[in-house]
Amino acid sequence: MSQLITRNEIEDLCEGELQSKFYAIMNDLIRTQNWQNERALALASLETVQAELNRKRALKSTYPAPRS
């Protein structure tokens, strides 16, 4: 991973897709322990994905889906 993920890129992803991306970034962090630039981007992206997951979870609890 050598690209920063922005909220704009991920805001339309579902929770499962966000979790998948989160774990992929965590794996990148483990793999890149000695690569400072890659690690900085992975950490920043991880923070962005985590914030979006939290936002979606908060919205879900504030506005529950209508029952069918």
C-alpha positions in Angstrom: 0.0 0.0 0.0 1.6 3.3 -1.0 -1.5 5.5 -1.2 -3.4 7.4 1.4 -7.0 6.4 1.8 -9.4 9.4 2.2 -12.9 9.4 3.7 -14.3 10.5 0.4 -13.0 7.2 -1.1 -14.6 5.0 1.5 -17.7 6.7 2.7 -19.9 4.6 0.4 -18.5 1.2 1.4 -20.5 -1.0 3.7 -19.3 -2.1 7.1 -18.0 -5.4 5.9 -15.9 -3.7 3.1 -14.5 -1.3 5.6 -13.6 -4.1 8.0 -11.9 -5.9 5.2 -9.9 -2.8 4.3 -9.1 -2.2 8.0 -7.5 -5.7 8.3 -5.6 -5.3 5.0 -4.1 -2.1 6.3 -3.2 -3.8 9.6 -1.4 -6.5 7.6 0.4 -3.8 5.7 1.5 -2.3 9.0 3.0 -5.6 10.1 4.7 -6.1 6.7 6.2 -2.6 6.6 7.6 -2.2 10.1 10.9 -1.0 8.7 9.6 1.2 5.9 8.9 4.6 7.4 7.0 6.2 4.4 4.8 3.1 3.7 4.1 2.8 7.5 3.0 6.4 7.8 0.6 6.1 5.0 -0.8 2.9 6.4 -1.3 4.4 9.8 -3.0 7.5 8.4 -5.3 5.3 6.2 -6.0 3.0 9.2 -7.2 6.0 11.2 -9.4 7.1 8.3 -11.1 3.7 7.9 -11.6 3.4 11.7 -13.2 6.8 11.8 -15.6 5.9 9.0 -16.5 2.6 10.6 -17.3 4.5 13.8 -19.3 7.1 11.9 -21.4 4.4 10.2 -22.0 2.5 13.5 -23.0 5.8 15.2 -25.4 6.6 12.4 -26.9 3.1 12.5 -27.6 3.4 16.2 -29.1 6.9 15.7 -31.2 6.0 12.7 -32.1 2.3 12.9 -33.2 0.7 9.6 -37.0 0.5 9.2 -38.5 -2.9 9.9 -40.0 -4.8 7.1 
